[in-house]
Amino acid sequence: MGDGRSDLQTAIRSYQQGDLHRAASALRTATRTASSASDRGRAWYYLGLTLGALKGPKAARKAFESWSRLPAA
């Protein structure tokens, strides 16, 4: 993959296109490689949405909790 921002954009695009398995994998990576707190927050948020759609609310909880603990941008 490329830089953190392009990885995140690719992951979000996968989510929007309904490719949830690919999105989940890419978003997990983006939570670690995002170049800014704002991008990291977006990665956690979209990971929560993706896991919620794939596995239900319990699976999404950790991602949303991580998202909510990040400092406001």
Secondary structure, 3 states (H helix, E strand, C coil): CCCHHHHHHHHHHHHHCCCHHHHHHHHHHHHHHCCCHHHHHHHHHHHHHHHHHHHCHHHHHHHHHHHHHCCCC
